[in-house]
Amino acid sequence: MKFYKYCASGNDFVITNADRKEDRSALAKELCNRYEGIGADGFIVILPHEKYDFEWEFYNNDGSRAAMCGNGSRAAAHFAHHINKINPNMSFLTGAGIIKAKVNQDKVEVSLGKIKSVQNTFEELGKTWQLCNTGVPHLVHFCQNLDEFDTMLCQKMRQKYNANVNFVKILDENHLKVRTYERGVEDETLACGTGMGACFYLAFLNKKVQNKVKITPKSGEEVGFAYKNEELFFEGKVKYCFEANYNFFSLFLIPLFADDLKSGFGEEYYKLDIDQKRQIFFIKMNEMFDQSFKKIEQERAFIEAFFKDAYKTGFRTSNQINLEKLITIKNKYRIENLYDFAEYKKRIQKIPKSMGIAQALVESATGTSRFAREANNLFGEWTWGEKGLIPDLRHPDKKHKIKIFDSLQDSVDSYVLNLNRHFAYEKFRDARAKFESEGKEITGLEAIKTLDSYSERKGYYINLITKIIKRYNLEKYDTNSNNT
């Protein structure tokens, strides 16, 4: 099966053509898995249709079907025009009805049609909500501060109302900011087209904004919405990422991913020339860091919600399950004081991707080293346990081994955790915290200066990583990593 990877406003999708309808739920779940598949927020199947330009099947990340997806519809239209050569002005059939789209190079505008339903406001869990169906049901809460966004609260509302949950802040009459918790993903996502549409429509209905606005989702990628002739229009850029083949029997992607993600990058990868390897290596490392950062975001959200509640109650009514989770996180990050909120915030943070990618490039020889291929170890991490590879040139007096990981993703997760908790990298954490206090994000070029304890080569190693970051312009990967 040939597939195409697309991104729109921070959401990513796997898209393919098919000639007939069938249940592809299991395939969708497999493809969207970010550990063992391609990795995506949704899977889109483009099907022929007698009346319209095409019909689609849309699957969420968990394999469940969805009638509509705003960003997915824009990605599908881009694919239909640029890959399938369909006229740039098109219409296609979704589970929520007919979608009209207009493609202009990398920009795509879609009409989400008429609003399906709007309910009156109501109070629940201390907040005011309104339910709006834009093809997908959305709960919307208008707030003064988007830091009010609470994952646990969103879970409760989503489970009760079977709807996505949105927090929206009105910046002015022409600009909104939105954060969304999506069903099917069961977490906050970087963007949600139908969710942003619901937020805009309710703000317009309540005369808080004009009929044409800009909206900034969590991804930071601004999009446009307009309401005219009783229809909701959504416009923004769509990015084609790559294409490859997926083999259902050996489960490998050619040429991008491994034939067995639990054994290095796979034989197809190692047949490529060095420039191709490097390009694919950067893409894969970027995606694996994104996965690590999602886990960090979840931990960070829990910590902030826990202490927010604890401060309100004077730490008198801590939920036992949440307290046990806090203890688990405390032990994971080696934090001495269970209630040291400042230390949690200091340690549970992202690291600059550019630095991590450059270090992995050097430590694993672009994924071709023995340690990468046999141990899924991309950073040369040591262990003194039983499970490990003995380095060929290890001194007879030394006892260390190269740690074996079950997957490449585990190696990346371990690297990030190592920087966030090991005493040797406190200098890095201090520098990162200083940048954060100034409202800035530490760059790879700044961060690597603090890692004089990472390698025995010290200054030489720092200079090498600095050159790698500059040579391959790796700091571009830092720009799509938002602050936690």
C-alpha positions, 0 to 999 in steps of 0.5 A: 500500500502506498501512503502519503503523510500530511500535516495541517495546523499541527495535526498529521495524517496518513492518506491513501487511495482505495477502490472500495469501502471496508472496515480499516479500523485495525489498519488505522490503529496500526498505521497511526501508532507512533511507536510501531507504525507510521505515527499520525493523528488520523488515517484518511482513505480516499475513495471514488464516487459517482457524483462527487470528486471523491468520498472519504473514510476517516479514522481516529488515532485509536482506530475509531471512525469519525464523521468529520475532521477539519484539518483532515479535510484540508489535507485530503483536498490537498492530496486530491489535487496535488496527487490525484490531479483533481480540479482545485475547486472540489467537493467530496462526501464525508460522514458529516455531509458534503465538503467543498474545498478550494486548493491554492498551492499550499493553502486550502480553504474548506467549507464546513457547511452549516452548523449542525446544532447549538445548545444553551450554556450550562454550568458544570465542574465550576465552568460555563460550557456550550455545546456546538456541533460542527460535524463533530460535537464540541464543548466550548469554555471561554476563559481569560487564561488558557492555563485553566486547561485541565486534562483531567477535567477534560477527560470527565467532560469528554466521557460524560458528553462524548464530545471534544473539549475546547478552551478558548481565549478571545484576544480581540475581535479578530483573533482567538487562541484555542486548546482542544482535548480530542476524543479518539486521541484521548489527549490534548492535540496540537490543533482541531479544525472543527473545534476551532470552528465551534469556538469561532462560531459561538464567539461570533454568535455571542457578538464577541468577534467579527465574522472573519478571524484568525485562530492560533491553536496549540501548534502555533500555526495560525489559521483563518475562519469566516462565517458567510451565507450561513456557512463556516469557512476554514483556511490554512496551509497544508504540508506534504511530508513524504510518501512511502510503501507499507507492506502488510506482511513484513510490516515495513515501510520503504524507504522511511522506516524499519522492517522491524522497529525493534531492531535498529532502523531496518535493512532497507534503511542501511541500503541507502546512501549517506545523504538519504540516511541522514535525511530519514534519520532527521525525520525519524528522530524528530518524530521520536522526540515529539513522542517523548515530549507528549509524555512530558506534557502529560506529566507536566499537566498532571503536576500542575493540576495536582498542585493547583488543587493542593494549594486550594485545599492546603494539601489536606484532601489529596486523592490517593490515586493522584498521590500515588501517581505523584510519588511515581513521578517523584521517583522517576525524576529523582526529586527529593521533596515530594511537594517541591513544585518548583523542582518538578517544573524544572525537571519535567521539561522538553530538551532542544531537539537540535541538540538531541538529533545532533548527539544521536547522529554522532553517537550512533553514526547516523543509526548505523553503529553496532549499538544502534543496530543490535541494541536500539541504543542511539546515544551510547548509554551505559549500564552496569546491569546484566542486559547489555552489549560489551563494547569491543574496545572496553578496557579489561578493568571496566565493567560497563556495558552498552544498554539494550533498549526494546525500541529506538523510542525507548532510547530517545525517552531514556536520553531525555529522562537522563538530561532531566534527572541526572545530577551531572546535567544540573547545569543544563537544567539551570540554564534551561530554567533561566531561559524560561524565566526570561520567556525564552526557549533554550536552543541547542547551541546554547544547551550543548555548552552546558553538557561538558560532563556528557562525553569524556571528550568534553570541549572537543565533543561540545564543538563537534555537536555545535558544528553538526547543529550548524551544518545541518541547520538542526535548530529548525527542529526546535521551532516546532517544539512548543514550550511545555 
